[in-house]
Amino acid sequence: MRAGLLALLLAAPWALAQTAIDAAPPQFRDAAEERRFHALVSELRCVMCQNQSLAESNAQIAVDLRREVLDLMRQGKSDREIEAFLVARYGEFVLYRPQLESKTWLLWFGPALVLLAGGAGVVAAVRRRAAHARQQPAPADEPDQEW
């Protein structure tokens, strides 16, 4: 029992230091690298948070992916290669702007199709109402009505 407590007390500072190291902001070589890094991680989605970019998320996986992106950049990979690497691991979901492919057509054109369908529905309703109004007989003028 005492040995377990002693091991836990000895390991706790190391674990806290490791968390501090993991969460530390990356050190950039120059301003160009920093701009490229921030542009890239703002276009990639956190796979855990789902509606936050890698730049915005504080999840541990986002921290790890930011570190991975910086390592890939320093290996000389292009932005496209880095995105392809992440897509291979996590799927198209990791991209805020997925590639235009046959499997993503609905994602790209779905909102426009819904808008067009709604507009067509409104036009049809207006025409139907106008046709119905033309079919109704006009009210006859009543001579004994006082105005």
N, C-alpha and C positions, 0 to 999 in steps of 0.2 A: 504494500500500500504506500509506504513512504517512498519507495523507489519510483513508483508511478508519479507521485506528486512532485518529486524532485526532477524527474524527466520533463514533466509538463512545465514546471517553472523555468527550467533551463531552455526549453524550446520556445516559450512564449515570446521573448524578445526577438528571436530570429524570425518567427512568423510575422510579427508586427513590422519588422524591418523589411521583410520580403514584400508585404503589402504596400508599404510606403514606396519601395523601389518600383513595383508594378504600376502604381498610380502616378508616378512622377512624370511630368511632361517630357516628351522626347527632346533631345538636344539636336539641333539642326546644324549642318555644316555651313550653310549660307542662307540668305533670304530667298533665293530662287528655290532651294529645296523645301523650305518652309511653305512657300506659296503653293508649290506643286502638291505637297502633302495635304495641306488644308483643302485645296480644290478637290483632290481625289477622295478624301474621307468624307467630305460633305455630299458627295454623289453616291456613296455606298450606304446601304441600309444596315442597321444593327439587326442581326438575325434573331436576337432575343427580344428586343424592345419593339420591333416591327414598324413603328412609326417615327423612329428617330434615326438620324444618320449616325455613322460611326463617330463623327465629330461631336455630336450632342450627347451621346449615350455615356453613362457611367458604369454600365454593366461590365463585369469582368471579361466577358467574351469580346466586348467592344475594345477594351484596353488591349487585349491580346491581338485582336485584328489590326488595330492601329500600329502596334509594334511590328506585326507581320508585313503590313503595307510599307512601312518605312524600311524594313530589311529588304524587301523586294525592290524598292526604289534604289537602294544602295547597291544592289546586285546588278543594276543597269536595266531592269525590266521597264518596258514602256507602260503607260497607263492602261492601254488595251490588254497587255499581257497580265497585268495585275488583276484587272477586272475578270479576265478569262479564268485565271487561277481561282478567284473567289467564287465565280459562277460554277466552276467544276466541283467545288467543295460544297456550296450551299444552294445552288440553283439560281435561276433568273431573279428570284425574289430579292437577292442582295443588291440589285441595281435599282436605283430610283427611276431610271429611264432604260427599260429593257430594249434589246435589239428588236427591230422590226422583222419578224419572221412569221411563218404561217401559224405557228402555235401561239403567237402573241397578237394576232390581228384583232381579236375581240377586246383585248386589253387596250390597244391603241385606238380602235375605231368604235368600240362599244358605246362610249358616251355620245359620240356624234349620231350613232344610229338611234339611241334612245331619244335624243333631241329631235331628230327628224320624225320619228314615230309620234312623238308628242305634238309636234307642229301639224303633222298630217291629221291627227285626231281632232285638233282644234279647228282646222279648216273644214273637215267633214261635219263637225257639229254645227258650225256657223252656216254652212250651205244647207244642211238639213233643216235648221231653224228658219232660214230665209224661205225655203221651199214650202214649209208648213205654213208660214205667215201668208204666202201668196195664195194658198188654197183656201184660206178662211174667207168667207164673204165679208165685204166691208159693211160696217154697221150703217143701217138706213137712217137718214135724217128723219126725225120725228117732228111733224109740224107743230104739235101742241106742247113741245118742250120749250120752256122759257130759259132764255139766256140772260 
